[in-house]
């Protein structure tokens, strides 16, 4: 704990600077975190009553000076959730004075404290939400609301039980009556389940909210009436009946967009006239600029719509684009890519190929690549065996594996025909199915990578990839015309895969030590001299290989010994791991300490439990 007269340098700062730092510490971009303050990715319990850490009171307990600063900074208390205990809400509200308010609302905001499921049929007349609305209305202060987050899942009151006070409040917010009750609202998040009755119709008007910059809506159609000028920068929309035309028109109307996430139905939908979101054909006439765009994510789209998006908008090269493509039945990965994205793929200097194992909830394939002067692309691909009515072909576990291996093989063959990739410098390959592809197929793909310097492999068996690094002899036939007739001449061509490779990362993969030695000796004659291998050695793997006779442990074999070649390898700490591909085995994602060579961001991990007690802060 910092003492007022202690040596801490932070106490040398003026009060105004300390107040700004305090505001930065307590700020929550997502107001749901005011009650969901658990470990990332863990939802609150069904009643939402888990302990909450109140940051502002904590800061005020540090020392006398900090308490004086905290109490004199109303903005520190202007962020509150109406599911908190009444004492906490009252304290925050009174200390916030008249500054703009950020309100979070969920199911518990509409019932009295201490209610249990036996009394939920009888809603409390004066709920925390209703009490807040009455207080703001009585003081003519509804205009103070600048951020609003409503999360309604119906878990407490049952489906279709949104109380009248909340429904009326939301309708008044979205009413076009003049004057608007919340003209300063700039963030509006409304999350609800699909079985909750719709509060607004398909044409939602936001024209009376001129300062709105951040919206998050579920089960919407994107047919908004937007203010002019539109200041929207951050959009998250989970669409129930939005067509591709709706998406393009919406993006056209928001020139200041920075971060956009739009989720469309994976299998499409049909309206009353029988029109489908996959069948709509938006007109692409003039290109519209999105100069401030940082990230764009749209799921799910077909090939044509992805092409229309790229043809319609000028997107900065600093942006990142993520598309989830719903492949047509039996459509391959590469043929489902729009032509404009294929052109960028060939020019990429970074490429990552991810193949999910059968049974995973994630998309089957993912390509992530980046080329100079183009946005960074991340493309997901759905299962191509399912028609758009959502019915999958039933396959056994072994059939699923064979199908995925066949698709992976087809992907490498298509990439081979698409090459050469003359600008590619870094390649990452990840997936269990990769080890089932013949090394010849992978080697032919590697021959199309003349400039690749780094390869990172994440699979169970690394032998096919290691074998593919050796020179390959390809038989060719030539038809020669002679006076005595046509004659077929059979010859062979030697091709050299990734000749400039300098770094190979095969951590978490099993491989044969003698095979790696032979490949290193072969590449010594024609490849880049500087070569480094990064691996995770396993004692169990070493002795098993020695028992098979694959390793010359003594180093007395003919030619160069294994140990001399092995000195080139960069050893890491020993990690014990399994090696069988089973239906229940996890997909080797537990090495968060591994270097991230391909630029793919690692998932954030929690540094501790943020739960705390709400006792004694006030």
TIBA-744588 format. One record per residue: x, y, z of N, C-alpha, C, CB in turn. Coordinates in steps of 0.1 Angstrom, whole numbers, plus 5000, padded with zeros to 4 digits. Each point is the difference from the previous one (the first is absolute). Glycine has a CB too. Layout:
<rs>
XYZXYZXYZXYZ
...
</rs>
This chain:
<rs>
500849885000499250125000500950125000498149885012
501650224980500850124998499750105012500049974975
501050085031499850095011500250144995500849845017
498450264989500150144995501450065001497650025006
503149945004501350065002501149904996499150145019
500549754974501049904996500850054988498549825009
502450094987500950044989499449984986501949945015
496950014984499449974987500050124991498649835011
501950154977500150114990498650054996502249914992
496850005009498750044995499450115008499649774993
500850245020499550115008500650144997499649835018
501450174973500650124995499150074990502349915005
496850014989499150054990498950095006500449804986
499250305006498950095005498749935001501250194990
497949865017498749945003499249984986499950115023
500249984968499349984988500549884992499750254999
501649735001500649894993499649875007502050144992
498049855021499649885007498549974997501750055018
497550054981498649984997499849944986499450205015
501449844976499949944986500449865000500550224990
500649755018500449865001499049915007502450085001
496949975009499049935007498849974990500750115022
498949994970499049984990500349894990499350245003
502049764993500449904991500049865006501550174989
498849825024500049875006498649945001502050075013
497050014991498649955002499249994987500150105023
500449964966499150004988499849864995500950234994
497949745002499649874994499450034986499749895023
501050074967499450024986498749924999502350044990
497749845016498849915000499450015014500949854981
497950215020499450025013499649875007499350224992
500649675000499649875006501149955010498749954979
502650105018501149965009499850065014501549994981
497650105021499750055014499449905009499750224990
499749675004499449895008500649874996497950135002
502749864986500649884995501550005003498249984982
502250075029501450025002500749875005499550235005
500349674987500749875003501149984990497949905010
502649984990501149974991499550014985501149855017
499750194974499550024986499449874995501850174996
497149844997499349894994499149925009502049994986
497950055027499249935009498750085003502049885011
496950074986498750085002499650005014499349934977
500050175027499550015014499049895002500450255001
499349725012499049905003498650054996501449925019
497650004981498750034994499350125007499849764993
500650265020499350115007500950134999498949835015
502350164981500850124998500450065013498950044979
501249895032500350055013501449985005497649965005
503350014986501449985005500650135005500249814983
500850185026500650125006500650094989500449875021
499550264981500550104991501150085007497850014988
503350025005501050085005499750154996501749814999
498050275010499650144998501350084999497749985011
502850064977501350064999500150135006500249874979
498850225020500050135005500250005015498650084981
500649855027500250005014501449945004497649985003
502949924990501349955002501150114999499249774992
500750314998500950104998500050105011499849984976
498950055029499950105011500549955013498050094988
502349785013500549955013501650005001497949865001
502750184988501549995000500650105010499949944976
499750185024500550105010499150125001502449924995
497950175014499150115002500050094988500549995024
500650034969500050094989499349934988502250095007
498049794991499349934989498450005002502149854996
497550145017498650005003499450144996500349825018
500450284986499650134997499850034985501150085021
499949864971500050024986498849924994502550034999
497349855006499049914995498650065002501449805004
498450265008498750065003499850134993500149895022
500950174974499950134992500049974985501250125019
498849764977499949964986498749934996502649994999
496450084998498749934997500049904989498950215008
502049814982500049914989500549865004500550194985
500249805027500449885005498849915005502250115007
496749954995498849935006498950004990500750075023
499549974965498950014990499849884992500550244999
500149655005499949874993499449905009502050064985
496849905014499449915010499049904993500250185017
499649714990499149904995498849995009502049874989
496850125005498850005008499749865006499150194986
501749725012499949875008500850005013499649884978
501150225024500850025013499050015011501950114988
498649875025499150025011499650155001501249825012
497750214994499450135001501050105006497749915001
503150045009500950095006501150054991499649885022
500950024969501150044991499450094989501149785004
497750204991499450094990499850145006498949804989
500650205023499850135006501350085002497949915012
503150024993501350075002500650054987500449855020
499650074970500650044987499150124994500949764996
497850225005499250114993500150135007498449824994
501750185020500150135007501450064997498449925018
502650004981501450064999500250034985500849875019
498450094972500250034986499650154996499749764995
499650305015499650144998499150014987502150085012
498350014979499250024988500849964987498850185012
502249744989500849974988499349894992502150065012
498349924976499349894991500149875007500650134979
498349795019499949875007500249884990498550105016
502149794989500149884992499249895008502350074990
496649885005499249915007500049864994498550195006
501749715002499849864996498849945006502549984999
496749944993498849945004499949864996498950224997
500649695012499749864997498849965007502449954997
497349925004498849955006499850045014500149814985
501050195023499950045014499750145002501649825005
498650264985499650155002498550025000502150064988
497149835010498650024999499349935011500250024976
500549925034499449935011500650065013499649794986
499650195025500550055013501149925005497750095004
503149975005501149935007499449885008501450215000
499249685000499649885008498949924994500750135019
498849914969499049914993500649874997498950204990
500349705011500449864995498949964991501249945021
499049944973499249964989498549975005502149904989
497750095024498649985004499250134999500849825016
499950294984499350135000500250084987500250005025
500349934965500350084988498850034992502249894999
496750045004498850034992499550145004499449764999
500950295013499650135005501150095000498349905015
501850184974501150104998499950115010500249944976
500950105029500050125010499650124992501849895014
497350194992499550124993501150104998497849975010
503150045000501150104999501349924999498750185014
501649784974501349924998501150104999498849824988
502550145013501150094998499950084987501449855013
498250094976499850074987499050115001500749794988
498150175018498950105001500450115009498449824996
502350155015500550115009500950094994499749845019
501250114972501050084993499350094990501849835003
497250124990499350084990499250115007499849804985
499650175026499250105007500950115005498449825007
502850144998500950105006500550094988500749855018
499750104971500450084989498950084994501749834995
497150125004498950074995499650125009499249794989
500850185024499650115010501050124999499049825015
502250154983501050114999500350044986501149915020
498150054971500150034986501549974995498250185002
502249705001501549974997500149884992500650105021
498449854972500149894991501150024989497649945004
502650194993501050034990501549975005498550184991
501649795022501349965005500549864995499550145020
499649784975500349864996500850014987498049905011
503250074989500950004988500449864995500850225007
499249685002500349874996498949905007502550064998
497049854994499049915005500249864995498450195001
501749715008500249864997498849925006502650034998
496649914993498949915005500349864996498450204998
501649715011500249864998498849935005502650025001
496649924990498849935005500049864994498750225001
501549685008500049864996498849935004502450015001
496750055007498849935005500249895009499150064979
502149935027500349885009499350015013502249984989
497550145016499350015013498550004999502050135008
497549954983498550014999499449914990500350235007
500549694986499549914990499950074986498749885018
501150054971499950064987498850094999501149804991
499050315001499050094997499450075013499549864980
501450165030499550065012500750135003499549785009
500950294980500650135002499050105007501549964980
498950095031499050085008499650134992500949915021
497950144982499550124992500950125002497749925003
502950105009500850125002501250004991499250015024
501549884975501249994991499650014985501149865017
497850084979499550014987499750144996499149765001
500250315008499650144998501250094999497849955012
503250024997501250085000500749994987500249975024
500049914970500749984988499250074988501049785009
497750204991499250064990500150155000498449815001
501750255011500150155001501450044995498450005019
502649924983501450034995500050014985501049895020
498250014974500149994985498950084994501049785002
498250295006498950084994500550124992498549935019
500950104970500450124992499450135005500349844981
499050165030499450125005501050105003498149875009
501650264989500950115002499550085012500650014976
500250025034501549965000500249865005500550245004
500649704992500449875005500450005015500849954977
498849955030500350005014501549975003497649925004
503150024987501449985002500850054988499549805015
500650334983500750054988501549985000498150164998
502449815014501549995001500449855000500050215013
499249704984500349865000501049974988497849945010
503450014994500949974989500449855000500950235002
498749695008500249865000498749935004502550035005
497049884986498849935003500249854996498650204995
501449725016500149854998498749935005502650025003
496849904989498849935003500249854996498650214998
501649705012500249864997498849925006502550035001
496949904990498849925005500049874992498750205005
500649705001499949874993498950014989500849885021
499250024970499150014989498649975004501849934985
497950015026498649985004499450115008500549765000
500350345003499450125006499350084990501850015017
497050044986499250074990500750134996497949915010
502050124977500750114994499550135006500549874979
500350235024499650125006499850104988501249965022
499450024967499950094989499849924987501450185012
498149894978499849924988501250004991497650075001
502349894987501249984992500750134996499049794992
500350325008500650134996500250085013498849994977
502349995029500350075013500550144996500549785012
499050324995500550144997500950045011497950054988
503349995008501050065009500350154996501049775004
498150294988500350134995500050115011499049924978
500350055033499850105011501249995010497549994997
503549924999501249995009501250044992498949815013
501350324986501150054991501449975004498550184994
501749795019501349985005500449855001499850215013
499349704982500249865002501249954992497649975003
503449975004501249954993500249855002501050225004
498349725006500349865003498749935002502250055010
497549844982498749935002500449855000498650184989
500649755018500149855001498649955001502350005011
497249934978498649955000500049864995499250234995
499949695011499849864996498649994994501649925018
498449994972498749964993499450134994499649815016
501250254976499650124993500149984985500850155019
498749954973500049984986500950104993497749925001
502950175007500950114994499350104992501849835000
496950165000499250104992499850135009498849814986
502250255018500050115009499750134992501649895016
497750204991499950144995501150085009497549994993
503650045000501150065007500050155000501349804994
499350265016500150155000500950044989499750015025
500250124972500850064989500650135006498649904981
502750115020501049894996500049895010501450184988
499049705007500149885009501450005005498349874987
501850125027501350005007500449865005499650235006
499749674989500249865005501549964997497649944997
503150015013501349944998500149865004500950235005
498449725005500049865004498749944999501950055016
498049834977498749944998500249855002499350184983
499849765025499949865001498549964998502049995017
497749934973498649974997499949854997499750234991
499549705016499649864997498750014993501349915020
498750064968498850024991499249884999501250174988
497549845013499049894998499550004986499450015024
500350104970499450004987500650124992497949905008
503450114992500750104992500549944987500750135021
499049944968500549954987501450064997497649974992
503049984998501350064996499950154996500849774993
498150265000499750144996499950085013498849924979
500650045031499950075013501350035005497849905005
503150014995501450015006500750114992500149765007
499950234980500750104991499450145002500649824984
498150195016499450145002500450055014498149944984
501949985026500450055013501450055000498449845011
502550084984501450045000500250134992500749765002
498550264987500150124992499650125008499649874980
499550115029499450115008500950055012497849924993
503350005009500850035012501450024996498549865014
501950264981501450024995501150005010498950134982
500749885031501050025011500349865007499350245003
500249654992500149885006501549965003497849934989
502450015023501349955004500049855002500550235010
498649724998499949865004498649954997501850035018
498149874973498749954996500049855001499750204985
499249755022499849855001498549984996501849975018
498049954971498749974996499849854998499850234988
499349715020499849864999498749974992501249965022
498949984967498849964992499749855002500550184983
498349785014499649865001500949914991497750075006
502949825000500949924993499349934988501349975021
497449994982499349924989499050084993500349805014
499750334988499150094993498650005006501349964980
497850125015498650005004499250044988500650055024
498149934977499150044990498950095006500549794986
499250325008498950095005498749954994501650195003
497349895000498749964995499949994985499150115020
501749974973500049994985500949894995499550245000
501249695009500949894995501450054997498049894992
502350235011501350054996501049965012499050204987
502249765009501049965009501150105002499549764994
501150245017501250105002501149964991499350045023
500849834973501149964990499650034986500749825016
498050204981499550034987500050144996498749805002
501450295008499950154997501350044992498650045020
501250054971501050044991500250165001499649804984
501350245025500250145002500750064988500149975024
499450154972500650074988501350075005497850034989
503349945004501350065002500350104989500849795013
499050344990500250104989501350085004497550014995
502450075015501150095004500749945012498950204990
502449815011500749955012499950105011501649884985
498150075027499950095011501249995009497549984999
503150135006501249995008499649985015501250154984
499649775022499949985015501450035006498149834998
502350305001501450035003500549975015499750184982
499349815027500449995014499849855005499350235004
500449684987499749865004501349935005498249994983
501649955029501149925006499849854999500450195015
498349774987499749864999498649984995501649955019
498249954972498749974994499949855001500050204985
498949755022499749865001498649974995501749985019
498149944972498749964995499949854999499850224987
499249725020499749864999498549984999502149945014
497449974978500649924990499650064987499949795014
501050204976499750054986500349904990500550245008
499049774980500449914989501150074992497749894999
502850044991501250064992499650134993500849764997
498050244997499650124993499950125009498849864984
500650135028499950115008501350055006497749925006
503249994997501450045004500650084989500249805014
499650164973500650084989499350134999500449794988
498350225014499350135000500550105011498049884990
502350075021500550085011501350074996498849855017
502150074978501350054996500050094988501049795010
498050184981499950094989499350135003499949804986
499350205025499250125003500850105008498049864999
502950105010500650095010501550014998498149955016
502450174986501450025001500549995014499950164980
500849745023500449965014501550035002498149825001
502350255009501450035002500849875002499450225011
501949794985500949895000500349965015501050074978
498850035031500349975014498949925007501350215001
497649774992498849935006500249855000498550204993
500649745015500049854999498549964997501949985017
498049924974498749954995499949865003500050174982
498949795025499749865003498749974994501350015021
498749894970498849954994499849855003500250184981
498649785021499649865001499249964988500150015026
500449914966499449964987499349875002501750124987
497049885010499249885000500149944986498350105017
502549794982500349944988498749934994502449975007
497550034980499049924994500349855001499550194984
499549735014500349855002501149954991497649985007
503449964999501149944993500950104994498649804996
501350335008500950104995501350005008498050144992
503149875001501350005006500350135007500849834984
500350175024500450125007500450114990500749865020
500250114971500550114991499050054990502249895003
497050024992498950044991499050095006500449794987
499450205026499050085007500650145003499049795010
502250234988500650145002499750094989501849905013
497850224989499850104989501350024993498150115013
501849934974501250024992500950115006498749924980
500750195025500850115005500849955012498350164992
501249755017500749955011501149904995498050035015
501749904975501049914994501350074995498249844994
501550285000501150084996500950055011498650074981
500849965031500750045011500849885006498350195005
501049704995500749885006501349974993497749915006
502350104981501249974992501250105004498649914981
501050215023501050115003500350005015499250134981
500349785026500250005015501449985004497749925003
502850155007501349975006499949925013500950214989
497949785017499749915011498849924997501050175016
499049704987498949914997499949905012500350034975
498549965030499749905010498949914996500850155018
499449724982498949904996499649925013501049994976
497850025027499549935012498949904995500550205015
499649674990499149904997499449955013501249934978
497650085025499449965012499749854999499050225004
501149715008499749865000498549975000502249965013
497449934981498649965000499350015013500549864981
498350195020499350015012500250145007500249765003
500750324992500250135007498950104996502549964999
497250135010498950094998500550124991499049945022
502350074976500650104992499849974985501750055018
498550054973499949974986501149904996499150234996
500649704993500949894996501450054996498049884992
502050235000501350054995500150155003500149824982
501150235019500250145002501350044993498850005022
501250104970501250064993500250145006499649854979
501550185026500450135004501250054993499049955023
500950164970501250044992500050165000499949784986
501350275010500250144999500950034989499650035025
500150074967500850044989500250155001499249814985
501950245010500450145000498950084992502449955002
497250165004499050094994498649955000501850094986
497949805021498749945001499649985015500349894977
498450105026499749975014500449865003498050164998
502049815015500349875005498749924999501950085016
498149804979498849924998500149885009499850074976
499049895029499849885007498749944995501350085021
498849814972498849944994499749865006500550134978
498349865027499549875005499149934990500150095023
499949784977499249924990499249905007501850044983
496949955013499149905006500249874994498450185005
500949725001499949864994499350014987500049905023
500750044967499450004986499149884998502050124992
497849805018499149884998498650035003501949855005
497850265001498650035005499450104990500749965024
498150014972499250104992499650115009499249824984
500250285011499650125008498849985009501050144983
498449745016498949975009500549965014498549944981
502950055020500649975013500149855003499150215007
500549704984500149865003501349944996497549984998
503349975011501349954997499949854996501050165016
499949804976500149864996500649925013500250054975
499149855029500549925011501249924996497750005011
503450024996501249924997500549945014500650144979
500149755020500649945012501350085003499049774995
501650215016501250075004501149974990499349985024
500949904972501149974991499750064986500449795012
498350214984499750074987500250155001498349824996
501450245015500250145002501550034998498150025016
502849904990501450024999500549994986500349915023
499249984970500449984986499550124991500049755003
498850305000499550114992500850135002497749905002
502750125011500850125003501449994994498750035021
501949854979501349994994499950024985500749845018
498250114976499950014985499850154997499049774998
500350305010499850154998501350075002497649995007
503249975003501250075002501049974989499749985024
500349904971500849974988499650084988500349775008
498450254990499550084989500450155001498149844998
502050215015500450135003501450024995498450025019
502549894985501450024996500249994985500749905022
498650014972500149994985499550134993499649755002
499350315003499550124994501050125003497749925003
502950085009501050105002501249994991499350015024
501149864973501149984991499750054986500649805013
498250184982499750054987499850155000498949794995
500850275017499950155001501350075000497949965012
503249974992501350065001500650034986500349885022
501050174979500950015011499750125009501749894987
498650105026499850115010501350075002498149875011
502350224980501350054999500350105011499949974976
499050085031500250105011499949945014499150174984
500649705017499749945013501349985007498049894991
502150165022501149985008499849915012500750234993
498149775012499749925012498749924998501150185014
499049694990498949914998499749935013500649974975
498250025029499549925012499049904995500550205016
499749684989499049894997499649945013501149964977
497650025025499549955012498849914997500850205013
499349684993498849914998500449855001498950174986
500349755020500349865001499949934987499150005023
500050054968499849934987501250024991497650035002
503350065001501250034992500949874999499950255006
500249685006500949895000499449884992500850075022
498049944973499449894992500250034985498449965018
502250154978500250034986501449954996498550215002
501549734986501349954995501050114999498849834987
502550135017501150105000500250054986501049895020
498850044970500250044986499150124997500649774993
498150235011499150114998500550125007498149844998
502450155014500550125008501250054993499049915021
501950004975501350044994499750074987501149805010
498050164982499650084988499650145003499449784988
499850235023499650145004501250085005497849915007
503150025000501250075004500950054988500049865021
500050074968500850044989499450144994500549764995
498350285009499550124995500350125010498249874989
502750105021500350105010501550034999498149925015
502350164975501550024998500650095010499649964976
499650125031500650105009499749985015499950164981
499449735022499649985014501249985009497849904992
502350175019501149995010499649935013500950204990
497849805013499649955013498749914998500950205012
499149684994498949915000499749965014500549924976
498350095028499549965014499049894998500550235010
499749664996499149884998499449965014501449924981
497350065019499349965011499149884996500050235011
500549654991499249884997500549895009499650074976
499949815023500449895009501349944995497649965007
502450004980501149934994500750104990498849775002
502450275001500750094991500849944989500150145019
499949724980500849944990499650044985500349815016
498450194981499750044986500550144996498049865002
502050235007500550144997501549994999498150115012
502649824997501449994999500449934987500250005025
499249904972500349934987499850094988499349785010
499750314991499750094989501050104998497649965004
503450065005501050104999501249944991499350105022
500749784975501149944992499750024985500449835018
500650174974499850014986499249894995502250114998
497049924992499049914994500349984985498350065018
501649814978500249974986498649974994502349915004
497450174985498749994994500249944986499150205013
500349694984500249944986499150084990500449775010
500250254979499350084989500049924987500650225011
498449794981500049934987499950114989498849805010
502050174979500150094989499749934987501750155012
497449904980499749934987500850064989497649965008
503349964986500950054990499649934986501950035017
498050064973499749954987501349964992497950145000
502149744995501249954992499449954987501349945021
499750044969499549954987499349865001501950124990
498549815021499449875001498750005008502249904999
497450235006498850015007500250075014499149804989
499950235018500150075013500649905010498050154994
502849915015500649925010500050085013501549894983
498150035028499950065013501349985008497549965000
503050165004501350005008499750035015501350074979
499149845029499850025015501250055006498349815000
501650305007501150065007499650045014501050094978
499849985029499750045014500550145002500149765008
499250315001500450135004500150015015498850094980
502349965025500250025014499650145004501949845000
497250165010499550135005500450025015498149994984
502250135019500650035013499050085008502350004991
497149945020499050085008500650095009498549814999
500950315003500450115009501550015001497949975013
502850074977501550005000500650105010499949924976
499350185027500550115009499649985015500050154980
499449745023499649975014501150015010498249864991
501650235019501050015010499549965014500950194987
497849805015499549975014498849914998500850225009
499349664999498949915000499649975014500849894979
497950145024499549985014499049884999500250255006
500349645001499149885000499849965015501049924978
498850185030499649975014498649935000501450205008
498549725002498749935003499749894989499250205012
501849774979499849904990501049895002499250174984
500349705014500949895001500749984986498549895017
502750074984500849984987501149905002499450244993
501149714996501249915001501350084999498649824989
502250155021501350085001500949964988499850005025
500249884971500849964988499550064987500649785012
498150234987499450064988500550154999498049845001
501950235011500450145000501550014996498350055017
502549864987501550004997500149984985500649915022
498750004972500249984985499550124992499649755004
499350325001499650124993501050115001497649935005
503050085007501050115002501249974991499250045024
501249844975501149974991499750024986500849835016
498050144980499650024986499950154996498749795001
500850295008499950144998501350085000497749995010
503349944996501350075002500650024986500349895022
499350044968500650014987499450114991500649765001
498250285002499350104991499250115007499949814984
499950185029499150095007500950115007498249825003
501150275003500650105009500949945010498050154996
503249905006500949945010499550025014501950044984
497650085019499550035014498749935002501250225000
498849695009498749925003499949975014500149904977
498750135029499849985014498749925002501350215006
498749695003498849935002499650025015500649834982
498250205020499550025014499049885003500350254999
500049685012499249885003499949985015500849894979
498350035025499849965014500449865002498250175003
503049805002500449865001499249925010502350074993
497549815005499349915009500949885003497750084992
502649895021500749885004499349884995501050125020
497749884982499349884996500149984985498450035019
501550074973500249994986501449954996498250184997
502849875010501449974997500249855002500750235007
498949715004500349865003499149914991500650065023
498249994973499249924991500749994987497950065012
502650054983500750014987501349915000499050234996
501749785016501249925001499749854999501050185014
497949784993499649864999499749954986499150025024
500450074968499749964986501350004991497750095003
503449965003501250014992500150124991500149755001
499150355002500050124991501150095004497649984997
503050015015501050105004501349935003498250145010
502849924984501449955003500550075013500549964975
499149995037500350065012501550025003497949905009
502950004986501450015002500750114991499949765006
499450274983500650104991501149944992499450175016
500749694982501049944993499649954986501049935022
497850124974499549954987500850064988497749985010
502049974978500750054989499750144997500049774990
500950315004499850144997499950085012498849934980
500550185019499850095011499249945011500250204985
500149815027499349945011498750085003502149915010
497050034996498850075004500350115010498749794997
502250195012500350105010500550134994500449825016
500450174973500550124994498950084993502249884996
496950054998498850074994499150055011500149854980
499850075031499150045011500450135007499449765003
501950274996500550125006499450134994502149885006
497350104982499450124994498750045006501249944979
498249965029498750025004499950095013499449784990
499650295011499850095012499149925010500350224986
500249745025499349925010499250085009501749824999
497150135004499150075010499849905012498950144982
500449915028499749925011499149874996500150215015
500249684992499349884997498550015003502249875004
497050094987498550005002499549864997499850254994
499649695016499449864997498650024994501249915020
498650014969498750024993499649874994500550244995
498249745003499549894993500150014985498449965018
501449934975500250004986498949944992502449995005
496549965001499049934993498950104995500549795013
499050204975498950084995498749935004501450094981
498049965030498749945004498950114999501349845016
497550114986498950094998499950105012498849824987
501850145024499950095012501250075003498449855009
502750134984501350075004499950154996501349784996
499350305012500050144998501050044989499250045024
500650084970500750034988501250095003497949984987
503049975021501350065002500050155001501049804989
498250265019499950145001500550065013498149994985
502749925023500350045014501450055001498549835007
502150214982501450065001500050154998500949784992
498550295018499850144999501450075001497749985009
503349954996501350075001500849984987500049965024
499549984966500749984988500150134992499349764999
501850264995500250124991499050004989502450015006
497150114991499050014989500750054988498250055017
502449864975500850044988499150054989501749845007
497150124991499350034988499150135002500049764994
500150305017499350135002498549985005501550094983
498149785019498649985004499950035015499749824982
499350265022499950045014499649895008499550234993
501149765019499749895009498850055009502449925000
496849985005498950035008500550065013498649824990
500750285015500350065013499749905011499650234991
501249765019499849925011499850085013501449824989
497850135019499750075013501250005009497649944998
502650175008501150015010499649985014501250154984
497549825018499549985013498550025001502250085009
497349885002498550015002499750145005499849755005
499350314988499750145003498850015009500950074979
498649825026498950015009500450055013498949814989
500250265017500250065013498750025008502050114991
498149935021498850025008499550144999500849835016
497850184985499450134999499750055014499149954977
501550005033499850045014500950115004499249775005
500350335002500850105007500650104991500449835016
499250194971500650104992499450135002500549834984
498450185022499350135001499850045014498849954979
</rs>
